[in-house]
């Protein structure tokens, strides 16, 4: 930990920059999206490391940040609804629910406990109206696919 934020050991960071495939094979941290949105502490730590290790890429990402730009491939750009829209508010609530659910899923001691936690999350997600946000995201996906000429 550095200043209250998690930090990789330097040799692990160096490996991730030098040979990302070897890093993922050895540690597997970036192979899964399970903890992709693990919360502000991890986001802040990741941003700190990104800025320190790859300052030019960090600067470019900061320039794009104000446009709500997601760098996904094949029709996956800018899927999320704008945060100021009703669907964007719903999407934020779903993300918050997911971030609160992940630790419970990981710490589940039995399959039944895991299933109950997951099903509770799905129920809460439905209650906040996730289907509305999903519809916007799907429409944005179709529009992006069309722009890229992907059928």
C-alpha positions as CSV (number, residue, x, y, z in Angstrom):
1,X,0.0,0.0,0.0
2,X,1.2,3.5,-0.8
3,X,-0.7,6.5,0.5
4,X,-3.6,4.2,1.4
5,X,-3.9,2.7,-2.2
6,X,-2.8,-0.8,-3.3
7,X,0.4,-0.9,-5.4
8,X,2.0,-3.7,-7.3
9,X,5.6,-4.6,-6.4
10,X,8.0,-2.9,-8.9
11,X,9.0,-6.2,-10.5
12,X,5.4,-7.1,-11.2
13,X,4.7,-3.7,-12.7
14,X,7.8,-4.0,-14.9
15,X,6.7,-7.4,-16.1
16,X,3.2,-6.0,-17.0
17,X,4.8,-3.3,-19.1
18,X,7.5,-5.4,-20.6
19,X,5.5,-8.6,-21.4
20,X,1.8,-8.3,-20.6
21,X,1.1,-11.9,-21.8
22,X,3.7,-13.3,-19.3
23,X,2.2,-11.0,-16.6
24,X,-1.3,-12.3,-17.2
25,X,-0.1,-15.9,-17.4
26,X,1.8,-15.6,-14.1
27,X,-0.6,-13.5,-12.1
28,X,-3.9,-13.4,-14.1
29,X,-4.9,-10.1,-12.7
30,X,-6.0,-8.6,-16.0
31,X,-7.4,-11.7,-17.6
32,X,-10.7,-11.5,-15.8
33,X,-13.3,-8.7,-15.8
34,X,-14.7,-10.0,-12.5
35,X,-13.1,-7.2,-10.6
36,X,-13.0,-4.7,-13.4
37,X,-15.2,-2.2,-11.5
38,X,-13.9,-3.0,-8.0
39,X,-14.4,0.5,-6.7
40,X,-12.8,3.9,-6.2
41,X,-9.7,2.7,-4.3
42,X,-8.7,0.3,-7.1
43,X,-9.6,3.0,-9.8
44,X,-7.4,5.5,-8.0
45,X,-4.5,3.1,-7.7
46,X,-4.8,2.1,-11.3
47,X,-4.9,5.7,-12.4
48,X,-1.8,6.6,-10.3
49,X,0.2,3.7,-11.7
50,X,-1.0,4.4,-15.3
51,X,0.1,8.0,-14.9
52,X,3.5,7.1,-13.5
53,X,4.3,4.2,-15.9
54,X,2.8,5.5,-19.1
55,X,2.4,9.3,-18.9
56,X,1.7,9.9,-22.6
57,X,-1.1,7.4,-22.7
58,X,-2.4,8.7,-19.5
59,X,-2.5,12.3,-20.9
60,X,-4.4,11.0,-24.0
61,X,-6.9,9.1,-21.9
62,X,-7.5,12.2,-19.8
63,X,-8.3,14.2,-22.9
64,X,-10.8,11.6,-24.0
65,X,-12.3,11.3,-20.5
66,X,-14.6,14.3,-20.9
67,X,-16.3,12.6,-23.9
68,X,-17.3,9.6,-21.9
69,X,-15.2,7.5,-24.2
70,X,-14.9,3.7,-23.7
71,X,-12.2,2.0,-25.7
72,X,-13.8,-1.3,-26.5
73,X,-13.5,-3.0,-29.9
74,X,-16.1,-4.2,-32.4
75,X,-19.1,-2.2,-31.7
76,X,-18.5,-1.7,-28.0
77,X,-17.6,2.0,-28.0
78,X,-19.5,4.4,-25.8
79,X,-22.2,2.0,-24.8
80,X,-23.0,3.5,-21.5
81,X,-25.8,6.0,-21.3
82,X,-24.8,9.6,-20.5
83,X,-24.7,9.9,-16.7
84,X,-27.2,12.8,-16.7
85,X,-30.0,10.8,-18.4
86,X,-32.5,8.7,-16.4
87,X,-30.9,5.6,-18.0
88,X,-27.4,6.8,-16.9
89,X,-28.6,7.2,-13.3
90,X,-30.0,3.7,-13.5
91,X,-26.7,2.4,-14.9
92,X,-24.8,4.1,-12.1
93,X,-27.1,2.4,-9.5
94,X,-26.5,-1.0,-11.2
95,X,-22.7,-0.5,-11.1
96,X,-22.9,0.5,-7.4
97,X,-25.0,-2.6,-6.7
98,X,-22.5,-4.8,-8.6
99,X,-19.5,-3.3,-6.7
100,X,-21.2,-4.0,-3.4
101,X,-22.1,-7.6,-4.5
102,X,-18.7,-8.7,-5.8
103,X,-17.1,-9.0,-2.3
104,X,-20.1,-11.0,-1.1
105,X,-19.8,-13.4,-4.0
106,X,-16.1,-13.9,-3.6
107,X,-16.5,-14.5,0.2
108,X,-19.4,-16.9,-0.2
109,X,-18.7,-20.0,1.8
110,X,-21.1,-22.2,-0.1
111,X,-22.6,-22.5,-3.6
112,X,-26.0,-21.8,-2.0
113,X,-24.8,-18.6,-0.4
114,X,-23.3,-17.5,-3.7
115,X,-26.5,-18.3,-5.6
116,X,-28.6,-16.4,-3.1
117,X,-26.3,-13.4,-3.2
118,X,-26.3,-13.4,-7.0
119,X,-30.1,-13.8,-7.3
120,X,-30.5,-11.0,-4.8
121,X,-28.3,-8.8,-7.0
122,X,-30.4,-9.6,-10.0
123,X,-33.6,-8.8,-8.2
124,X,-32.2,-5.5,-7.0
125,X,-30.9,-4.7,-10.5
126,X,-34.4,-5.3,-11.9
127,X,-35.9,-3.1,-9.2
128,X,-33.8,-0.1,-10.2
129,X,-34.8,-0.5,-13.8
130,X,-31.7,-2.0,-15.4
131,X,-33.7,-3.1,-18.4
132,X,-34.1,0.6,-19.4
133,X,-30.4,1.1,-19.3
134,X,-29.8,-2.1,-21.2
135,X,-32.1,-1.0,-24.0
136,X,-30.1,2.2,-24.4
137,X,-26.8,0.4,-24.3
138,X,-28.1,-2.1,-26.9
139,X,-29.2,0.7,-29.2
140,X,-25.9,2.4,-28.9
141,X,-24.2,-0.8,-29.7
142,X,-26.2,-1.2,-32.9
143,X,-25.4,2.4,-33.9
144,X,-21.7,1.8,-33.3
145,X,-21.7,-1.4,-35.3
146,X,-23.3,0.4,-38.1
147,X,-20.7,3.3,-38.0
148,X,-18.0,0.7,-38.2
149,X,-19.6,-1.3,-41.0
150,X,-19.8,-4.4,-38.8
151,X,-22.9,-6.5,-39.6
